[in-house]
């Protein structure tokens, strides 16, 4: 098996000064921040894009989100392996350059098709950034300081989640294109500084090239499934096009799994999926991220399209939920020690499902933020803070250290696939309602699906708890 990404990082060069290490951290932090921020601010901008592109349907615009997530999921592991062969610095800077240039193309998009294509390019850049960012940080940091560096790196995503809705609302107030323009000066500055301060270490892998054809198969499999879900209402669920898309997705998935079983450097190392705790943690992470993606999209669309909030007001309204995630994640260690990771994650999924259930039962077409939307946001924020970090940590802990980076990449891939399916399913269930009551019915269908996904994630988390007990008893 081949090592990917950040396992066994080299010792930081002894001549590396503390100011250079700080500068390297700031470069990595800036790049990771904008790539994480992009996941949240684009959701807030979606209704403004719909208006700008002359009422383009939600099914069409959903590819602005899903095109990014599909390509990111498929290229994450190949990019990490390529970085191990060449160098972390080279692949990171290349990814940063592609991400920045693609952000400019997104801002210039004259049509939805152009925007979708630019988002795919942006995802390719992000896929090169993420598996190399922590590796570079560890390359530049002495061993004694690495635990603190890892905690600081991990907090960046939480900060982006908290600030994303508010910052997205502010930017959309000016123009939706600003959600992409904001990446450009940050990317240029990070590239210029990174070229000078990031450690110049050569790659350590000499094995076969990553399976790029397999990455293409995975991309096509997820895309065809997404097409079937998004277009199900328009084409008819029993139509040849929908059934054909589902069949094609199943065949491509089978081909991908067969290729992964025989390739020397597969996208997914199938033996890892036979580790019970790892398989259960990733199943739970996929299902929970499906629910999370549906929650995020429905909350934005509800506020802007039904309650007619501005983008800024929507961002401020949604922010309490994401802002809860970092402190809950950091403060949950004692609960994890008491209940165990699996049961802690199961509790988080139940809190999340309760928050969505509150929306389904309490929300009406007349705005009632404090009594109707806010309680659900607080419950979902608690749920995300307890669940996602616990599942990610459990997946990593289930594997030997030499497989940590590969396992982390697979977990991130599973979460991205869950996000794609969550957005596609939500769009399909909401449909194109005419009138407030029809909108409420459509959103309740979407919220019901989110609750089901969260409860399935709870079941997977309980399987994880059982697997962890068996492993501890050996």
C-alpha positions, 0 to 999 in steps of 0.5 A, a space after each residue: 500500500 502507498 502512503 498518502 498526504 501527511 503520515 510520517 512527516 519529515 522533521 522540520 529543517 533545523 535552520 528554519 527560524 520561528 518567524 519563517 514557521 509563523 509565516 508558513 502557518 499563516 500561508 497555510 491558514 489563509 489557503 485552508 480558510 478560503 477553501 473552507 469558507 467557500 463551502 459556506 458563503 456560496 450557499 448564502 449566495 445561491 438565491 442571488 445567483 438565481 435572480 441574476 441568471 434570470 430565474 435559473 432553476 434550483 436544480 440547475 444552480 445546485 451544480 454550483 455546489 455539487 460540481 465542486 463537491 464531486 470533483 473535490 471528493 474524487 481528486 483528494 486522494 490522488 492529489 495527496 499521493 502526487 504530493 508525496 511523490 513530487 513535494 508538498 510545497 509544489 502541489 500546494 502552491 499549484 493548488 493555490 494558484 488554480 483555486 485563485 485563478 478559478 475563483 476569478 473565473 467564477 466571478 466573471 461567469 456570464 452564464 451558469 454553465 461557465 460558473 459550473 465549469 469554473 467551480 470544477 476547476 476551483 475544486 481541483 485546486 482545493 483538492 490539491 490544497 487540503 491534503 498538503 496543507 497540514 503536511 506542510 505545516 508539520 514539515 515546518 514545525 519541530 516535533 515538540 510543537 506539532 500537537 499545538 500546530 495540529 489543533 490550530 490547523 483543525 480550528 480553521 474549519 470551525 472559524 470558517 463555518 462560524 464566519 461564513 454565513 455572516 461574511 457571505 451575507 455581507 458580500 452578497 449585499 454588494 454582489 454575489 460575485 464578491 463571494 468569489 472575488 474575496 478569494 483572489 487577493 488572499 490567494 495571490 498574497 498567500 502564493 507570493 509569501 508561500 513561494 518564499 517561506 514554505 519548506 522545500 522538501 523533496 517527495 518521499 514516495 517512489 511507488 506507482 502513480 495514483 489511479 487517475 482513471 479510477 478518480 474519473 470513474 468515481 466522479 462519473 458514478 457520483 455525477 450520474 447518481 446526482 443527475 438522477 436525484 436532481 432531475 427526478 421530478 422533471 423527468 419522472 422517477 420512472 422515466 428511462 432517463 432517471 432509471 438509466 442514470 441510476 443504472 449507470 451510476 451503479 455500474 460505474 460504482 461497481 467498475 470503480 470498486 473492482 478497479 480499486 481492488 486490483 490497482 497498485 495505488 487505488 483511490 480507495 484502499 478497500 482493505 481499510 473498509 474491512 476495519 469495523 470501526 473505520 467502516 462504521 465511522 465513515 458510514 456515519 460520517 457520510 450519512 450525517 454530512 448528507 443531513 448537514 448539507 440538507 440542513 444548511 441548504 434548506 435554512 438558507 433557502 427558507 430564510 431568503 425565499 419564504 421569509 424574504 430575508 436579505 442575504 445579510 440578514 440570512 447570514 446573521 440568522 444562521 450564524 448561531 448554529 455554526 458558531 456553536 460548533 467550535 466550542 462544543 467540539 473543543 469542550 466535548 472531550 470529557 463527554 467522549 471519555 465518559 460515553 465513548 466516541 460512538 455513543 457521543 456521536 449517536 447523541 449528537 445525531 439525535 440532537 441534530 435530528 431534534 433540531 430539524 424536527 423542531 423546524 418541521 413542527 414549528 416553522 410557519 410561513 410568517 417569520 418567527 425567528 426566535 421561537 421557530 428557527 433559532 431553537 433548531 439552529 442551536 440544537 443542530 449546532 450542538 449536534 454537529 459539534 458532538 458528531 463530526 469531530 468525534 467521527 473523524 477522530 474515531 476513523 483515524 484512531 481505528 487505523 495504524 499511524 502509517 495509514 492515518 493520512 490515507 484514512 483521513 482522505 477517505 473520510 473526507 471523501 465520504 463526507 463530500 459524497 454525503 454532501 453531494 447526495 444531500 444537496 441533490 436530494 434536498 433540491 429534488 424534494 423541495 421542487 419548485 413550489 408555487 406559493 407559501 403553503 406549497 413551499 412549506 410542504 416541500 421544505 417539510 419533505 426535505 426536513 423529513 429526509 434530513 431527519 431520516 439521514 440523521 437517524 441512520 447516522 445514529 444507527 451507524 454511530 451505535 455500530 461504531 460504539 459496538 465495534 469499539 467495545 469489541 476492539 477494546 476487549 481484545 
